[in-house]
Amino acid sequence: MGIQALEFVVGGADGVPAGVYKASFVGVERTLHPEFGEGLRFDFKVASGEHAGKTVSRTCRPQPTASNVTGKLIAGLRGEQLRAGEKLSLAGCIGREYTIVVGVGANGTSTRVESLV
């Protein structure tokens, strides 16, 4: 039968495509998902380029730890690691610009913030 060339049509992900962007932190909002329960949604607005003005987010657990996504996003926003028992505010981070990495979510059809610095 031999080797054949296969052709594909690749479907796009919703929202901002995977990649690295400069984006400003818009804020964090409490959410409630019928299947996964309570969460926090971190929102960022792309600052420049083809996708400028579009919002990209990440929803994660409401309790930050040093090893979960919530804690890693907060650490990235603050520029320092979290310490157990620490009380903190993200108010000073709103409007600041960060470099964010956007990847395809677990469902394969949407994108989300994976990390930031």
Secondary structure in CASP SS format (residue, H / E / C, confidence):
PFRMAT SS
TARGET T0000
AUTHOR 0000-0000-0000
METHOD secondary structure of the structure
MODEL  1
M C 1.00
G C 1.00
I C 1.00
Q C 1.00
A C 1.00
L C 1.00
E C 1.00
F C 1.00
V C 1.00
V C 1.00
G C 1.00
G C 1.00
A C 1.00
D E 1.00
G C 1.00
V C 1.00
P C 1.00
A C 1.00
G E 1.00
V E 1.00
Y E 1.00
K E 1.00
A E 1.00
S E 1.00
F E 1.00
V E 1.00
G E 1.00
V E 1.00
E E 1.00
R E 1.00
T E 1.00
L E 1.00
H E 1.00
P C 1.00
E C 1.00
F C 1.00
G E 1.00
E E 1.00
G E 1.00
L E 1.00
R E 1.00
F E 1.00
D E 1.00
F E 1.00
K E 1.00
V E 1.00
A C 1.00
S C 1.00
G C 1.00
E C 1.00
H C 1.00
A C 1.00
G C 1.00
K C 1.00
T E 1.00
V E 1.00
S E 1.00
R E 1.00
T E 1.00
C E 1.00
R C 1.00
P C 1.00
Q C 1.00
P C 1.00
T C 1.00
A C 1.00
S C 1.00
N C 1.00
V H 1.00
T H 1.00
G H 1.00
K H 1.00
L H 1.00
I H 1.00
A H 1.00
G H 1.00
L H 1.00
R H 1.00
G C 1.00
E C 1.00
Q C 1.00
L C 1.00
R C 1.00
A C 1.00
G C 1.00
E C 1.00
K C 1.00
L C 1.00
S C 1.00
L C 1.00
A H 1.00
G H 1.00
C H 1.00
I C 1.00
G C 1.00
R C 1.00
E E 1.00
Y E 1.00
T E 1.00
I E 1.00
V E 1.00
V E 1.00
G E 1.00
V E 1.00
G C 1.00
A C 1.00
N C 1.00
G C 1.00
T C 1.00
S E 1.00
T E 1.00
R E 1.00
V E 1.00
E E 1.00
S E 1.00
L E 1.00
V C 1.00
END
